[in-house]
Amino acid sequence: MESSEVTSTSRKVWESAFAPNENIPASPSESKNMHLARAGILLRPKLHTSPVSSQLRLASSGNHARDELLDGAHYSPEGGFSTPFWRNALLLSLLAVSFYKWAPPRGDDAYLTRWIAHYSTPRETWARLNEKHMLQSQQVTDDVAVHGRATRPAIIRHRYPQSLEQASPHLQGVGSVPDMSGVTIRT
């Protein structure tokens, strides 16, 4: 058989094998072709035999991003001190040196100092707020200490003392009721 015959035969076999609703070959020649195709699949050499190499192959399936970088159309490296970073660094350093040189001395009443003093909160306000916070914190600490030392009273108090006198003297067995004639209720 020539390679073109094998290719056309295998193509027919594959088309007949994957055609919808055709699971059984129509003629014995198609059955023979199908056997040949299956044998060709089994005899085809395997590319990767170890599971590690197949995992590596699946993990790195393409290099599309690398192709774009290698084109050179979008990537143009700039070198030296002409980059925007170095330009901005030079400008900021010149600005810092000029500010340091021509800034007013500390003792002068400069415009910036007056502006900050105008919009800042006076010291008396902060002292008053701190003292108020300290007093409130002390009150909370005292309350926690009182609640931590609290215990229930040692005396058992009845909620409804009149319930002691509501018992009926009838239907009591002889000797089952203690003598309560000397008991008085304190409130």
TANORTA-V798069 format. One record per residue. N is the residue number from 1. RES is the residue in one letter. PHI is phi in degrees with one decimal (999 if undefined). Layout:
n = (N | N)
res = (RES | RES)
phi = (PHI | PHI)
This chain:
n = (1 | 2 | 3 | 4 | 5 | 6 | 7 | 8 | 9 | 10 | 11 | 12 | 13 | 14 | 15 | 16 | 17 | 18 | 19 | 20 | 21 | 22 | 23 | 24 | 25 | 26 | 27 | 28 | 29 | 30 | 31 | 32 | 33 | 34 | 35 | 36 | 37 | 38 | 39 | 40 | 41 | 42 | 43 | 44 | 45 | 46 | 47 | 48 | 49 | 50 | 51 | 52 | 53 | 54 | 55 | 56 | 57 | 58 | 59 | 60 | 61 | 62 | 63 | 64 | 65 | 66 | 67 | 68 | 69 | 70 | 71 | 72 | 73 | 74 | 75 | 76 | 77 | 78 | 79 | 80 | 81 | 82 | 83 | 84 | 85 | 86 | 87 | 88 | 89 | 90 | 91 | 92 | 93 | 94 | 95 | 96 | 97 | 98 | 99 | 100 | 101 | 102 | 103 | 104 | 105 | 106 | 107 | 108 | 109 | 110 | 111 | 112 | 113 | 114 | 115 | 116 | 117 | 118 | 119 | 120 | 121 | 122 | 123 | 124 | 125 | 126 | 127 | 128 | 129 | 130 | 131 | 132 | 133 | 134 | 135 | 136 | 137 | 138 | 139 | 140 | 141 | 142 | 143 | 144 | 145 | 146 | 147 | 148 | 149 | 150 | 151 | 152 | 153 | 154 | 155 | 156 | 157 | 158 | 159 | 160 | 161 | 162 | 163 | 164 | 165 | 166 | 167 | 168 | 169 | 170 | 171 | 172 | 173 | 174 | 175 | 176 | 177 | 178 | 179 | 180 | 181 | 182 | 183 | 184 | 185 | 186 | 187)
res = (M | E | S | S | E | V | T | S | T | S | R | K | V | W | E | S | A | F | A | P | N | E | N | I | P | A | S | P | S | E | S | K | N | M | H | L | A | R | A | G | I | L | L | R | P | K | L | H | T | S | P | V | S | S | Q | L | R | L | A | S | S | G | N | H | A | R | D | E | L | L | D | G | A | H | Y | S | P | E | G | G | F | S | T | P | F | W | R | N | A | L | L | L | S | L | L | A | V | S | F | Y | K | W | A | P | P | R | G | D | D | A | Y | L | T | R | W | I | A | H | Y | S | T | P | R | E | T | W | A | R | L | N | E | K | H | M | L | Q | S | Q | Q | V | T | D | D | V | A | V | H | G | R | A | T | R | P | A | I | I | R | H | R | Y | P | Q | S | L | E | Q | A | S | P | H | L | Q | G | V | G | S | V | P | D | M | S | G | V | T | I | R | T)
phi = (999 | -87.3 | -69.0 | -69.8 | -67.4 | -63.9 | -65.2 | -68.3 | -67.3 | -66.7 | -63.5 | -63.1 | -63.1 | -65.9 | -65.4 | -72.5 | -70.7 | -104.7 | -73.0 | -68.7 | 60.6 | -129.1 | -98.6 | -112.0 | -66.3 | -78.7 | -133.1 | -65.0 | -68.0 | -67.6 | -65.7 | -63.9 | -63.2 | -67.2 | -63.3 | -64.5 | -64.7 | -65.3 | -65.6 | -64.2 | -66.9 | -70.2 | -86.0 | -64.0 | -70.2 | -83.6 | -78.1 | -125.3 | -104.9 | -91.9 | -66.9 | -67.6 | -67.9 | -69.8 | -68.3 | -65.1 | -65.2 | -72.6 | -72.9 | -120.6 | -89.1 | -155.6 | -135.5 | -66.5 | -67.6 | -67.4 | -61.7 | -66.8 | -71.4 | -78.7 | -61.6 | 87.7 | -74.4 | -104.4 | -114.0 | -133.9 | -71.0 | -103.5 | -129.1 | 87.3 | -95.8 | -96.7 | -76.9 | -60.2 | -60.6 | -68.7 | -62.2 | -65.8 | -63.6 | -64.3 | -63.9 | -66.5 | -67.5 | -63.6 | -63.3 | -65.2 | -65.9 | -67.2 | -64.6 | -63.7 | -73.9 | -104.6 | -71.2 | -69.0 | -66.6 | -66.4 | -73.2 | -70.2 | -89.0 | -78.6 | -62.6 | -63.8 | -65.0 | -65.4 | -66.5 | -65.2 | -66.0 | -66.5 | -96.8 | -91.3 | -82.8 | -64.6 | -65.4 | -63.3 | -65.0 | -66.8 | -65.9 | -64.4 | -65.6 | -67.2 | -66.8 | -63.1 | -65.2 | -63.6 | -65.2 | -67.7 | -65.4 | -64.7 | -65.4 | -65.3 | -62.7 | -64.8 | -63.5 | -64.5 | -64.6 | -64.5 | -69.4 | -72.7 | -92.6 | -69.0 | -133.3 | -73.7 | -67.1 | -75.1 | -85.2 | -86.3 | -108.4 | -85.9 | -73.4 | -123.4 | -66.8 | -70.0 | -70.0 | -68.3 | -96.8 | -90.2 | -68.0 | -85.3 | -75.1 | -84.0 | 58.4 | -107.3 | -70.4 | -68.7 | 83.6 | -87.1 | -106.3 | -72.7 | -77.7 | -114.0 | -70.8 | -94.5 | -86.8 | -120.6 | -95.2 | -102.3 | -119.8)
